[in-house]
Amino acid sequence: MTIGFIVEMIRSAVLLVLTLSAPMLLVALIVGLLVSIFQATTSIQEQTLTFVPKITAILLVLVFSADWMFTSLSEYTINLFQMIPSVSG
């Protein structure tokens, strides 16, 4: 096991985490921006108004992308388990 191999494993894990979390984070950012613009234009400063649309949007994205996320994560895990013989020997 070389340093380059370990770095590649860590790099692919970080890339997978970023790829899986990006859709939810982008939706939360866009919804938060839209709610903030709405609050600024209407002078409504209710703090709970930001949470409900964000949570709803994130849950919708999670529901619609759960299959893709599970597939990506399971492929990564299978690849890790397949690399075990080459790492130990």
PDB file of N, CA, C and O in Angstrom:
ATOM      1  N   MET A   1       0.855  -1.164   0.000  1.00  0.00           N
ATOM      2  CA  MET A   1       0.000   0.000   0.000  1.00  0.00           C
ATOM      3  C   MET A   1       0.905   1.231   0.000  1.00  0.00           C
ATOM      4  O   MET A   1       1.711   1.432   0.908  1.00  0.00           O
ATOM      5  N   THR A   2       0.752   2.033  -1.024  1.00  0.00           N
ATOM      6  CA  THR A   2       1.577   3.220  -1.149  1.00  0.00           C
ATOM      7  C   THR A   2       0.800   4.453  -0.708  1.00  0.00           C
ATOM      8  O   THR A   2      -0.418   4.419  -0.532  1.00  0.00           O
ATOM      9  N   ILE A   3       1.534   5.527  -0.538  1.00  0.00           N
ATOM     10  CA  ILE A   3       0.913   6.797  -0.162  1.00  0.00           C
ATOM     11  C   ILE A   3      -0.025   7.270  -1.275  1.00  0.00           C
ATOM     12  O   ILE A   3      -1.097   7.811  -1.001  1.00  0.00           O
ATOM     13  N   GLY A   4       0.379   7.064  -2.519  1.00  0.00           N
ATOM     14  CA  GLY A   4      -0.466   7.465  -3.641  1.00  0.00           C
ATOM     15  C   GLY A   4      -1.794   6.727  -3.661  1.00  0.00           C
ATOM     16  O   GLY A   4      -2.823   7.310  -4.002  1.00  0.00           O
ATOM     17  N   PHE A   5      -1.781   5.451  -3.298  1.00  0.00           N
ATOM     18  CA  PHE A   5      -3.004   4.664  -3.239  1.00  0.00           C
ATOM     19  C   PHE A   5      -3.940   5.183  -2.155  1.00  0.00           C
ATOM     20  O   PHE A   5      -5.148   5.294  -2.363  1.00  0.00           O
ATOM     21  N   ILE A   6      -3.369   5.497  -1.000  1.00  0.00           N
ATOM     22  CA  ILE A   6      -4.171   6.023   0.114  1.00  0.00           C
ATOM     23  C   ILE A   6      -4.758   7.380  -0.245  1.00  0.00           C
ATOM     24  O   ILE A   6      -5.924   7.657   0.037  1.00  0.00           O
ATOM     25  N   VAL A   7      -3.943   8.223  -0.869  1.00  0.00           N
ATOM     26  CA  VAL A   7      -4.428   9.544  -1.271  1.00  0.00           C
ATOM     27  C   VAL A   7      -5.548   9.413  -2.291  1.00  0.00           C
ATOM     28  O   VAL A   7      -6.525  10.159  -2.235  1.00  0.00           O
ATOM     29  N   GLU A   8      -5.421   8.488  -3.207  1.00  0.00           N
ATOM     30  CA  GLU A   8      -6.470   8.263  -4.217  1.00  0.00           C
ATOM     31  C   GLU A   8      -7.765   7.784  -3.572  1.00  0.00           C
ATOM     32  O   GLU A   8      -8.849   8.207  -3.972  1.00  0.00           O
ATOM     33  N   MET A   9      -7.660   6.905  -2.580  1.00  0.00           N
ATOM     34  CA  MET A   9      -8.856   6.435  -1.873  1.00  0.00           C
ATOM     35  C   MET A   9      -9.541   7.580  -1.135  1.00  0.00           C
ATOM     36  O   MET A   9     -10.764   7.705  -1.181  1.00  0.00           O
ATOM     37  N   ILE A  10      -8.762   8.410  -0.459  1.00  0.00           N
ATOM     38  CA  ILE A  10      -9.330   9.543   0.269  1.00  0.00           C
ATOM     39  C   ILE A  10      -9.934  10.555  -0.698  1.00  0.00           C
ATOM     40  O   ILE A  10     -11.001  11.112  -0.439  1.00  0.00           O
ATOM     41  N   ARG A  11      -9.244  10.788  -1.818  1.00  0.00           N
ATOM     42  CA  ARG A  11      -9.742  11.739  -2.808  1.00  0.00           C
ATOM     43  C   ARG A  11     -11.075  11.268  -3.385  1.00  0.00           C
ATOM     44  O   ARG A  11     -11.995  12.071  -3.545  1.00  0.00           O
ATOM     45  N   SER A  12     -11.190   9.996  -3.696  1.00  0.00           N
ATOM     46  CA  SER A  12     -12.439   9.490  -4.255  1.00  0.00           C
ATOM     47  C   SER A  12     -13.566   9.517  -3.222  1.00  0.00           C
ATOM     48  O   SER A  12     -14.723   9.738  -3.581  1.00  0.00           O
ATOM     49  N   ALA A  13     -13.248   9.297  -1.957  1.00  0.00           N
ATOM     50  CA  ALA A  13     -14.274   9.367  -0.907  1.00  0.00           C
ATOM     51  C   ALA A  13     -14.779  10.796  -0.740  1.00  0.00           C
ATOM     52  O   ALA A  13     -15.984  11.021  -0.632  1.00  0.00           O
ATOM     53  N   VAL A  14     -13.866  11.757  -0.719  1.00  0.00           N
ATOM     54  CA  VAL A  14     -14.267  13.161  -0.580  1.00  0.00           C
ATOM     55  C   VAL A  14     -15.080  13.604  -1.798  1.00  0.00           C
ATOM     56  O   VAL A  14     -16.075  14.316  -1.659  1.00  0.00           O
ATOM     57  N   LEU A  15     -14.656  13.183  -2.983  1.00  0.00           N
ATOM     58  CA  LEU A  15     -15.390  13.533  -4.200  1.00  0.00           C
ATOM     59  C   LEU A  15     -16.799  12.938  -4.180  1.00  0.00           C
ATOM     60  O   LEU A  15     -17.751  13.590  -4.609  1.00  0.00           O
ATOM     61  N   LEU A  16     -16.935  11.722  -3.693  1.00  0.00           N
ATOM     62  CA  LEU A  16     -18.253  11.098  -3.599  1.00  0.00           C
ATOM     63  C   LEU A  16     -19.147  11.844  -2.608  1.00  0.00           C
ATOM     64  O   LEU A  16     -20.327  12.066  -2.876  1.00  0.00           O
ATOM     65  N   VAL A  17     -18.588  12.223  -1.476  1.00  0.00           N
ATOM     66  CA  VAL A  17     -19.375  12.975  -0.477  1.00  0.00           C
ATOM     67  C   VAL A  17     -19.835  14.306  -1.053  1.00  0.00           C
ATOM     68  O   VAL A  17     -20.988  14.696  -0.869  1.00  0.00           O
ATOM     69  N   LEU A  18     -18.949  15.004  -1.744  1.00  0.00           N
ATOM     70  CA  LEU A  18     -19.324  16.281  -2.356  1.00  0.00           C
ATOM     71  C   LEU A  18     -20.376  16.094  -3.448  1.00  0.00           C
ATOM     72  O   LEU A  18     -21.309  16.888  -3.567  1.00  0.00           O
ATOM     73  N   THR A  19     -20.216  15.049  -4.232  1.00  0.00           N
ATOM     74  CA  THR A  19     -21.178  14.791  -5.306  1.00  0.00           C
ATOM     75  C   THR A  19     -22.556  14.441  -4.754  1.00  0.00           C
ATOM     76  O   THR A  19     -23.571  14.881  -5.294  1.00  0.00           O
ATOM     77  N   LEU A  20     -22.596  13.660  -3.690  1.00  0.00           N
ATOM     78  CA  LEU A  20     -23.881  13.261  -3.120  1.00  0.00           C
ATOM     79  C   LEU A  20     -24.566  14.393  -2.361  1.00  0.00           C
ATOM     80  O   LEU A  20     -25.795  14.451  -2.320  1.00  0.00           O
ATOM     81  N   SER A  21     -23.801  15.278  -1.769  1.00  0.00           N
ATOM     82  CA  SER A  21     -24.411  16.355  -0.994  1.00  0.00           C
ATOM     83  C   SER A  21     -24.696  17.606  -1.818  1.00  0.00           C
ATOM     84  O   SER A  21     -25.460  18.466  -1.380  1.00  0.00           O
ATOM     85  N   ALA A  22     -24.102  17.723  -2.991  1.00  0.00           N
ATOM     86  CA  ALA A  22     -24.254  18.937  -3.801  1.00  0.00           C
ATOM     87  C   ALA A  22     -25.700  19.252  -4.187  1.00  0.00           C
ATOM     88  O   ALA A  22     -26.100  20.409  -4.061  1.00  0.00           O
ATOM     89  N   PRO A  23     -26.502  18.301  -4.646  1.00  0.00           N
ATOM     90  CA  PRO A  23     -27.882  18.671  -5.018  1.00  0.00           C
ATOM     91  C   PRO A  23     -28.687  19.250  -3.861  1.00  0.00           C
ATOM     92  O   PRO A  23     -29.411  20.229  -4.038  1.00  0.00           O
ATOM     93  N   MET A  24     -28.566  18.654  -2.684  1.00  0.00           N
ATOM     94  CA  MET A  24     -29.319  19.162  -1.537  1.00  0.00           C
ATOM     95  C   MET A  24     -28.818  20.533  -1.101  1.00  0.00           C
ATOM     96  O   MET A  24     -29.611  21.409  -0.755  1.00  0.00           O
ATOM     97  N   LEU A  25     -27.503  20.714  -1.121  1.00  0.00           N
ATOM     98  CA  LEU A  25     -26.953  22.007  -0.720  1.00  0.00           C
ATOM     99  C   LEU A  25     -27.314  23.106  -1.700  1.00  0.00           C
ATOM    100  O   LEU A  25     -27.612  24.229  -1.292  1.00  0.00           O
ATOM    101  N   LEU A  26     -27.291  22.796  -2.988  1.00  0.00           N
ATOM    102  CA  LEU A  26     -27.660  23.800  -3.989  1.00  0.00           C
ATOM    103  C   LEU A  26     -29.130  24.179  -3.886  1.00  0.00           C
ATOM    104  O   LEU A  26     -29.476  25.355  -4.000  1.00  0.00           O
ATOM    105  N   VAL A  27     -29.987  23.206  -3.673  1.00  0.00           N
ATOM    106  CA  VAL A  27     -31.417  23.503  -3.518  1.00  0.00           C
ATOM    107  C   VAL A  27     -31.646  24.340  -2.262  1.00  0.00           C
ATOM    108  O   VAL A  27     -32.428  25.290  -2.290  1.00  0.00           O
ATOM    109  N   ALA A  28     -30.980  24.003  -1.168  1.00  0.00           N
ATOM    110  CA  ALA A  28     -31.117  24.786   0.060  1.00  0.00           C
ATOM    111  C   ALA A  28     -30.621  26.213  -0.146  1.00  0.00           C
ATOM    112  O   ALA A  28     -31.213  27.156   0.380  1.00  0.00           O
ATOM    113  N   LEU A  29     -29.547  26.378  -0.902  1.00  0.00           N
ATOM    114  CA  LEU A  29     -29.023  27.712  -1.187  1.00  0.00           C
ATOM    115  C   LEU A  29     -30.000  28.523  -2.015  1.00  0.00           C
ATOM    116  O   LEU A  29     -30.250  29.690  -1.713  1.00  0.00           O
ATOM    117  N   ILE A  30     -30.555  27.920  -3.052  1.00  0.00           N
ATOM    118  CA  ILE A  30     -31.485  28.640  -3.928  1.00  0.00           C
ATOM    119  C   ILE A  30     -32.774  28.992  -3.197  1.00  0.00           C
ATOM    120  O   ILE A  30     -33.270  30.113  -3.312  1.00  0.00           O
ATOM    121  N   VAL A  31     -33.317  28.040  -2.445  1.00  0.00           N
ATOM    122  CA  VAL A  31     -34.551  28.308  -1.696  1.00  0.00           C
ATOM    123  C   VAL A  31     -34.304  29.363  -0.623  1.00  0.00           C
ATOM    124  O   VAL A  31     -35.140  30.242  -0.415  1.00  0.00           O
ATOM    125  N   GLY A  32     -33.174  29.284   0.053  1.00  0.00           N
ATOM    126  CA  GLY A  32     -32.849  30.295   1.063  1.00  0.00           C
ATOM    127  C   GLY A  32     -32.708  31.677   0.463  1.00  0.00           C
ATOM    128  O   GLY A  32     -33.140  32.662   1.062  1.00  0.00           O
ATOM    129  N   LEU A  33     -32.105  31.761  -0.716  1.00  0.00           N
ATOM    130  CA  LEU A  33     -31.964  33.046  -1.396  1.00  0.00           C
ATOM    131  C   LEU A  33     -33.320  33.608  -1.800  1.00  0.00           C
ATOM    132  O   LEU A  33     -33.584  34.798  -1.629  1.00  0.00           O
ATOM    133  N   LEU A  34     -34.181  32.741  -2.341  1.00  0.00           N
ATOM    134  CA  LEU A  34     -35.515  33.198  -2.742  1.00  0.00           C
ATOM    135  C   LEU A  34     -36.341  33.658  -1.535  1.00  0.00           C
ATOM    136  O   LEU A  34     -37.043  34.667  -1.608  1.00  0.00           O
ATOM    137  N   VAL A  35     -36.257  32.926  -0.444  1.00  0.00           N
ATOM    138  CA  VAL A  35     -36.994  33.320   0.759  1.00  0.00           C
ATOM    139  C   VAL A  35     -36.444  34.629   1.319  1.00  0.00           C
ATOM    140  O   VAL A  35     -37.208  35.472   1.791  1.00  0.00           O
ATOM    141  N   SER A  36     -35.138  34.802   1.271  1.00  0.00           N
ATOM    142  CA  SER A  36     -34.539  36.047   1.755  1.00  0.00           C
ATOM    143  C   SER A  36     -34.965  37.234   0.908  1.00  0.00           C
ATOM    144  O   SER A  36     -35.237  38.312   1.438  1.00  0.00           O
ATOM    145  N   ILE A  37     -35.023  37.043  -0.404  1.00  0.00           N
ATOM    146  CA  ILE A  37     -35.493  38.118  -1.284  1.00  0.00           C
ATOM    147  C   ILE A  37     -36.956  38.432  -0.989  1.00  0.00           C
ATOM    148  O   ILE A  37     -37.350  39.597  -0.935  1.00  0.00           O
ATOM    149  N   PHE A  38     -37.757  37.386  -0.799  1.00  0.00           N
ATOM    150  CA  PHE A  38     -39.167  37.589  -0.451  1.00  0.00           C
ATOM    151  C   PHE A  38     -39.304  38.340   0.870  1.00  0.00           C
ATOM    152  O   PHE A  38     -40.129  39.247   0.980  1.00  0.00           O
ATOM    153  N   GLN A  39     -38.506  37.975   1.871  1.00  0.00           N
ATOM    154  CA  GLN A  39     -38.568  38.650   3.170  1.00  0.00           C
ATOM    155  C   GLN A  39     -38.125  40.103   3.059  1.00  0.00           C
ATOM    156  O   GLN A  39     -38.697  40.977   3.710  1.00  0.00           O
ATOM    157  N   ALA A  40     -37.120  40.365   2.246  1.00  0.00           N
ATOM    158  CA  ALA A  40     -36.638  41.735   2.105  1.00  0.00           C
ATOM    159  C   ALA A  40     -37.656  42.615   1.385  1.00  0.00           C
ATOM    160  O   ALA A  40     -37.810  43.789   1.725  1.00  0.00           O
ATOM    161  N   THR A  41     -38.345  42.062   0.401  1.00  0.00           N
ATOM    162  CA  THR A  41     -39.309  42.877  -0.348  1.00  0.00           C
ATOM    163  C   THR A  41     -40.606  43.091   0.420  1.00  0.00           C
ATOM    164  O   THR A  41     -41.266  44.112   0.228  1.00  0.00           O
ATOM    165  N   THR A  42     -40.990  42.157   1.283  1.00  0.00           N
ATOM    166  CA  THR A  42     -42.249  42.300   2.012  1.00  0.00           C
ATOM    167  C   THR A  42     -42.056  42.771   3.452  1.00  0.00           C
ATOM    168  O   THR A  42     -43.033  42.992   4.167  1.00  0.00           O
ATOM    169  N   SER A  43     -40.824  42.922   3.875  1.00  0.00           N
ATOM    170  CA  SER A  43     -40.493  43.336   5.245  1.00  0.00           C
ATOM    171  C   SER A  43     -41.018  42.361   6.293  1.00  0.00           C
ATOM    172  O   SER A  43     -41.277  42.755   7.430  1.00  0.00           O
ATOM    173  N   ILE A  44     -41.175  41.105   5.924  1.00  0.00           N
ATOM    174  CA  ILE A  44     -41.557  40.059   6.887  1.00  0.00           C
ATOM    175  C   ILE A  44     -40.255  39.490   7.437  1.00  0.00           C
ATOM    176  O   ILE A  44     -39.437  38.972   6.676  1.00  0.00           O
ATOM    177  N   GLN A  45     -40.056  39.578   8.735  1.00  0.00           N
ATOM    178  CA  GLN A  45     -38.819  39.114   9.344  1.00  0.00           C
ATOM    179  C   GLN A  45     -39.055  37.918  10.266  1.00  0.00           C
ATOM    180  O   GLN A  45     -38.453  37.818  11.335  1.00  0.00           O
ATOM    181  N   GLU A  46     -39.916  37.036   9.850  1.00  0.00           N
ATOM    182  CA  GLU A  46     -40.200  35.838  10.630  1.00  0.00           C
ATOM    183  C   GLU A  46     -39.086  34.821  10.414  1.00  0.00           C
ATOM    184  O   GLU A  46     -38.817  34.445   9.273  1.00  0.00           O
ATOM    185  N   GLN A  47     -38.433  34.368  11.478  1.00  0.00           N
ATOM    186  CA  GLN A  47     -37.301  33.462  11.374  1.00  0.00           C
ATOM    187  C   GLN A  47     -37.709  32.052  10.932  1.00  0.00           C
ATOM    188  O   GLN A  47     -36.945  31.366  10.252  1.00  0.00           O
ATOM    189  N   THR A  48     -38.897  31.629  11.314  1.00  0.00           N
ATOM    190  CA  THR A  48     -39.314  30.278  10.946  1.00  0.00           C
ATOM    191  C   THR A  48     -39.698  30.176   9.478  1.00  0.00           C
ATOM    192  O   THR A  48     -39.823  29.070   8.953  1.00  0.00           O
ATOM    193  N   LEU A  49     -39.885  31.286   8.816  1.00  0.00           N
ATOM    194  CA  LEU A  49     -40.259  31.268   7.403  1.00  0.00           C
ATOM    195  C   LEU A  49     -39.153  30.686   6.536  1.00  0.00           C
ATOM    196  O   LEU A  49     -39.434  30.162   5.458  1.00  0.00           O
ATOM    197  N   THR A  50     -37.917  30.763   6.974  1.00  0.00           N
ATOM    198  CA  THR A  50     -36.819  30.230   6.166  1.00  0.00           C
ATOM    199  C   THR A  50     -36.683  28.717   6.298  1.00  0.00           C
ATOM    200  O   THR A  50     -36.214  28.061   5.367  1.00  0.00           O
ATOM    201  N   PHE A  51     -37.079  28.158   7.425  1.00  0.00           N
ATOM    202  CA  PHE A  51     -36.837  26.738   7.667  1.00  0.00           C
ATOM    203  C   PHE A  51     -37.800  25.813   6.931  1.00  0.00           C
ATOM    204  O   PHE A  51     -37.371  24.807   6.365  1.00  0.00           O
ATOM    205  N   VAL A  52     -39.059  26.126   6.927  1.00  0.00           N
ATOM    206  CA  VAL A  52     -40.057  25.229   6.340  1.00  0.00           C
ATOM    207  C   VAL A  52     -39.834  25.034   4.837  1.00  0.00           C
ATOM    208  O   VAL A  52     -39.826  23.887   4.391  1.00  0.00           O
ATOM    209  N   PRO A  53     -39.652  26.089   4.031  1.00  0.00           N
ATOM    210  CA  PRO A  53     -39.392  25.847   2.604  1.00  0.00           C
ATOM    211  C   PRO A  53     -38.082  25.109   2.350  1.00  0.00           C
ATOM    212  O   PRO A  53     -38.009  24.269   1.454  1.00  0.00           O
ATOM    213  N   LYS A  54     -37.049  25.416   3.131  1.00  0.00           N
ATOM    214  CA  LYS A  54     -35.773  24.714   2.952  1.00  0.00           C
ATOM    215  C   LYS A  54     -35.897  23.232   3.265  1.00  0.00           C
ATOM    216  O   LYS A  54     -35.428  22.392   2.497  1.00  0.00           O
ATOM    217  N   ILE A  55     -36.518  22.910   4.374  1.00  0.00           N
ATOM    218  CA  ILE A  55     -36.669  21.503   4.755  1.00  0.00           C
ATOM    219  C   ILE A  55     -37.516  20.764   3.729  1.00  0.00           C
ATOM    220  O   ILE A  55     -37.197  19.635   3.357  1.00  0.00           O
ATOM    221  N   THR A  56     -38.594  21.394   3.270  1.00  0.00           N
ATOM    222  CA  THR A  56     -39.449  20.766   2.264  1.00  0.00           C
ATOM    223  C   THR A  56     -38.681  20.519   0.970  1.00  0.00           C
ATOM    224  O   THR A  56     -38.769  19.434   0.394  1.00  0.00           O
ATOM    225  N   ALA A  57     -37.935  21.509   0.514  1.00  0.00           N
ATOM    226  CA  ALA A  57     -37.176  21.368  -0.733  1.00  0.00           C
ATOM    227  C   ALA A  57     -36.088  20.304  -0.602  1.00  0.00           C
ATOM    228  O   ALA A  57     -35.884  19.509  -1.519  1.00  0.00           O
ATOM    229  N   ILE A  58     -35.400  20.287   0.516  1.00  0.00           N
ATOM    230  CA  ILE A  58     -34.338  19.291   0.722  1.00  0.00           C
ATOM    231  C   ILE A  58     -34.926  17.889   0.769  1.00  0.00           C
ATOM    232  O   ILE A  58     -34.351  16.963   0.197  1.00  0.00           O
ATOM    233  N   LEU A  59     -36.059  17.715   1.437  1.00  0.00           N
ATOM    234  CA  LEU A  59     -36.696  16.393   1.485  1.00  0.00           C
ATOM    235  C   LEU A  59     -37.159  15.947   0.103  1.00  0.00           C
ATOM    236  O   LEU A  59     -37.053  14.768  -0.233  1.00  0.00           O
ATOM    237  N   LEU A  60     -37.671  16.875  -0.699  1.00  0.00           N
ATOM    238  CA  LEU A  60     -38.075  16.519  -2.060  1.00  0.00           C
ATOM    239  C   LEU A  60     -36.883  16.089  -2.908  1.00  0.00           C
ATOM    240  O   LEU A  60     -36.961  15.112  -3.653  1.00  0.00           O
ATOM    241  N   VAL A  61     -35.784  16.823  -2.791  1.00  0.00           N
ATOM    242  CA  VAL A  61     -34.581  16.444  -3.530  1.00  0.00           C
ATOM    243  C   VAL A  61     -34.078  15.094  -3.048  1.00  0.00           C
ATOM    244  O   VAL A  61     -33.652  14.266  -3.853  1.00  0.00           O
ATOM    245  N   LEU A  62     -34.123  14.871  -1.759  1.00  0.00           N
ATOM    246  CA  LEU A  62     -33.685  13.587  -1.199  1.00  0.00           C
ATOM    247  C   LEU A  62     -34.560  12.432  -1.694  1.00  0.00           C
ATOM    248  O   LEU A  62     -34.050  11.356  -2.007  1.00  0.00           O
ATOM    249  N   VAL A  63     -35.859  12.653  -1.763  1.00  0.00           N
ATOM    250  CA  VAL A  63     -36.763  11.607  -2.236  1.00  0.00           C
ATOM    251  C   VAL A  63     -36.493  11.281  -3.706  1.00  0.00           C
ATOM    252  O   VAL A  63     -36.441  10.112  -4.088  1.00  0.00           O
ATOM    253  N   PHE A  64     -36.323  12.320  -4.528  1.00  0.00           N
ATOM    254  CA  PHE A  64     -36.146  12.086  -5.954  1.00  0.00           C
ATOM    255  C   PHE A  64     -34.746  11.607  -6.327  1.00  0.00           C
ATOM    256  O   PHE A  64     -34.570  10.995  -7.381  1.00  0.00           O
ATOM    257  N   SER A  65     -33.755  11.870  -5.490  1.00  0.00           N
ATOM    258  CA  SER A  65     -32.397  11.448  -5.835  1.00  0.00           C
ATOM    259  C   SER A  65     -31.891  10.304  -4.949  1.00  0.00           C
ATOM    260  O   SER A  65     -30.708   9.968  -4.999  1.00  0.00           O
ATOM    261  N   ALA A  66     -32.750   9.716  -4.156  1.00  0.00           N
ATOM    262  CA  ALA A  66     -32.322   8.646  -3.243  1.00  0.00           C
ATOM    263  C   ALA A  66     -31.806   7.425  -4.000  1.00  0.00           C
ATOM    264  O   ALA A  66     -30.833   6.801  -3.576  1.00  0.00           O
ATOM    265  N   ASP A  67     -32.442   7.083  -5.106  1.00  0.00           N
ATOM    266  CA  ASP A  67     -32.002   5.923  -5.876  1.00  0.00           C
ATOM    267  C   ASP A  67     -30.599   6.141  -6.433  1.00  0.00           C
ATOM    268  O   ASP A  67     -29.748   5.256  -6.344  1.00  0.00           O
ATOM    269  N   TRP A  68     -30.357   7.314  -7.005  1.00  0.00           N
ATOM    270  CA  TRP A  68     -29.033   7.640  -7.545  1.00  0.00           C
ATOM    271  C   TRP A  68     -27.981   7.675  -6.433  1.00  0.00           C
ATOM    272  O   TRP A  68     -26.864   7.191  -6.613  1.00  0.00           O
ATOM    273  N   MET A  69     -28.345   8.248  -5.290  1.00  0.00           N
ATOM    274  CA  MET A  69     -27.401   8.336  -4.184  1.00  0.00           C
ATOM    275  C   MET A  69     -27.052   6.948  -3.653  1.00  0.00           C
ATOM    276  O   MET A  69     -25.885   6.656  -3.390  1.00  0.00           O
ATOM    277  N   PHE A  70     -28.054   6.102  -3.496  1.00  0.00           N
ATOM    278  CA  PHE A  70     -27.808   4.753  -2.997  1.00  0.00           C
ATOM    279  C   PHE A  70     -26.965   3.949  -3.979  1.00  0.00           C
ATOM    280  O   PHE A  70     -26.078   3.199  -3.569  1.00  0.00           O
ATOM    281  N   THR A  71     -27.238   4.101  -5.269  1.00  0.00           N
ATOM    282  CA  THR A  71     -26.472   3.386  -6.283  1.00  0.00           C
ATOM    283  C   THR A  71     -25.008   3.820  -6.270  1.00  0.00           C
ATOM    284  O   THR A  71     -24.107   2.983  -6.321  1.00  0.00           O
ATOM    285  N   SER A  72     -24.778   5.116  -6.202  1.00  0.00           N
ATOM    286  CA  SER A  72     -23.406   5.630  -6.181  1.00  0.00           C
ATOM    287  C   SER A  72     -22.656   5.153  -4.945  1.00  0.00           C
ATOM    288  O   SER A  72     -21.500   4.738  -5.031  1.00  0.00           O
ATOM    289  N   LEU A  73     -23.312   5.215  -3.808  1.00  0.00           N
ATOM    290  CA  LEU A  73     -22.668   4.801  -2.566  1.00  0.00           C
ATOM    291  C   LEU A  73     -22.412   3.301  -2.537  1.00  0.00           C
ATOM    292  O   LEU A  73     -21.372   2.863  -2.046  1.00  0.00           O
ATOM    293  N   SER A  74     -23.335   2.516  -3.052  1.00  0.00           N
ATOM    294  CA  SER A  74     -23.120   1.067  -3.063  1.00  0.00           C
ATOM    295  C   SER A  74     -22.019   0.677  -4.054  1.00  0.00           C
ATOM    296  O   SER A  74     -21.248  -0.241  -3.775  1.00  0.00           O
ATOM    297  N   GLU A  75     -21.930   1.350  -5.195  1.00  0.00           N
ATOM    298  CA  GLU A  75     -20.838   1.075  -6.140  1.00  0.00           C
ATOM    299  C   GLU A  75     -19.483   1.401  -5.526  1.00  0.00           C
ATOM    300  O   GLU A  75     -18.520   0.655  -5.699  1.00  0.00           O
ATOM    301  N   TYR A  76     -19.416   2.509  -4.815  1.00  0.00           N
ATOM    302  CA  TYR A  76     -18.162   2.890  -4.155  1.00  0.00           C
ATOM    303  C   TYR A  76     -17.781   1.856  -3.093  1.00  0.00           C
ATOM    304  O   TYR A  76     -16.616   1.473  -2.980  1.00  0.00           O
ATOM    305  N   THR A  77     -18.767   1.412  -2.320  1.00  0.00           N
ATOM    306  CA  THR A  77     -18.496   0.428  -1.269  1.00  0.00           C
ATOM    307  C   THR A  77     -18.060  -0.906  -1.865  1.00  0.00           C
ATOM    308  O   THR A  77     -17.144  -1.546  -1.349  1.00  0.00           O
ATOM    309  N   ILE A  78     -18.703  -1.323  -2.934  1.00  0.00           N
ATOM    310  CA  ILE A  78     -18.315  -2.571  -3.599  1.00  0.00           C
ATOM    311  C   ILE A  78     -16.890  -2.462  -4.123  1.00  0.00           C
ATOM    312  O   ILE A  78     -16.111  -3.406  -3.990  1.00  0.00           O
ATOM    313  N   ASN A  79     -16.538  -1.322  -4.717  1.00  0.00           N
ATOM    314  CA  ASN A  79     -15.164  -1.119  -5.201  1.00  0.00           C
ATOM    315  C   ASN A  79     -14.156  -1.165  -4.060  1.00  0.00           C
ATOM    316  O   ASN A  79     -13.065  -1.712  -4.219  1.00  0.00           O
ATOM    317  N   LEU A  80     -14.510  -0.599  -2.916  1.00  0.00           N
ATOM    318  CA  LEU A  80     -13.604  -0.644  -1.762  1.00  0.00           C
ATOM    319  C   LEU A  80     -13.386  -2.083  -1.305  1.00  0.00           C
ATOM    320  O   LEU A  80     -12.254  -2.484  -1.037  1.00  0.00           O
ATOM    321  N   PHE A  81     -14.466  -2.860  -1.214  1.00  0.00           N
ATOM    322  CA  PHE A  81     -14.321  -4.249  -0.789  1.00  0.00           C
ATOM    323  C   PHE A  81     -13.560  -5.084  -1.803  1.00  0.00           C
ATOM    324  O   PHE A  81     -12.872  -6.032  -1.425  1.00  0.00           O
ATOM    325  N   GLN A  82     -13.667  -4.754  -3.076  1.00  0.00           N
ATOM    326  CA  GLN A  82     -12.920  -5.483  -4.093  1.00  0.00           C
ATOM    327  C   GLN A  82     -11.429  -5.151  -4.058  1.00  0.00           C
ATOM    328  O   GLN A  82     -10.612  -5.936  -4.540  1.00  0.00           O
ATOM    329  N   MET A  83     -11.065  -4.000  -3.494  1.00  0.00           N
ATOM    330  CA  MET A  83      -9.666  -3.610  -3.383  1.00  0.00           C
ATOM    331  C   MET A  83      -8.965  -4.223  -2.167  1.00  0.00           C
ATOM    332  O   MET A  83      -7.743  -4.121  -2.055  1.00  0.00           O
ATOM    333  N   ILE A  84      -9.698  -4.846  -1.268  1.00  0.00           N
ATOM    334  CA  ILE A  84      -9.115  -5.389  -0.042  1.00  0.00           C
ATOM    335  C   ILE A  84      -7.993  -6.400  -0.324  1.00  0.00           C
ATOM    336  O   ILE A  84      -6.945  -6.315   0.317  1.00  0.00           O
ATOM    337  N   PRO A  85      -8.161  -7.340  -1.240  1.00  0.00           N
ATOM    338  CA  PRO A  85      -7.052  -8.291  -1.483  1.00  0.00           C
ATOM    339  C   PRO A  85      -5.781  -7.610  -1.984  1.00  0.00           C
ATOM    340  O   PRO A  85      -4.679  -8.031  -1.632  1.00  0.00           O
ATOM    341  N   SER A  86      -5.915  -6.576  -2.790  1.00  0.00           N
ATOM    342  CA  SER A  86      -4.702  -5.917  -3.300  1.00  0.00           C
ATOM    343  C   SER A  86      -4.044  -5.055  -2.234  1.00  0.00           C
ATOM    344  O   SER A  86      -2.846  -4.784  -2.323  1.00  0.00           O
ATOM    345  N   VAL A  87      -4.789  -4.620  -1.237  1.00  0.00           N
ATOM    346  CA  VAL A  87      -4.219  -3.791  -0.179  1.00  0.00           C
ATOM    347  C   VAL A  87      -3.485  -4.643   0.843  1.00  0.00           C
ATOM    348  O   VAL A  87      -2.408  -4.267   1.307  1.00  0.00           O
ATOM    349  N   SER A  88      -4.054  -5.781   1.197  1.00  0.00           N
ATOM    350  CA  SER A  88      -3.464  -6.595   2.256  1.00  0.00           C
ATOM    351  C   SER A  88      -2.254  -7.396   1.778  1.00  0.00           C
ATOM    352  O   SER A  88      -1.424  -7.798   2.593  1.00  0.00           O
ATOM    353  N   GLY A  89      -2.144  -7.626   0.508  1.00  0.00           N
ATOM    354  CA  GLY A  89      -1.063  -8.477   0.021  1.00  0.00           C
ATOM    355  C   GLY A  89       0.029  -7.669  -0.563  1.00  0.00           C
ATOM    356  O   GLY A  89       1.027  -8.223  -1.024  1.00  0.00           O
TER     357      GLY A  89
END
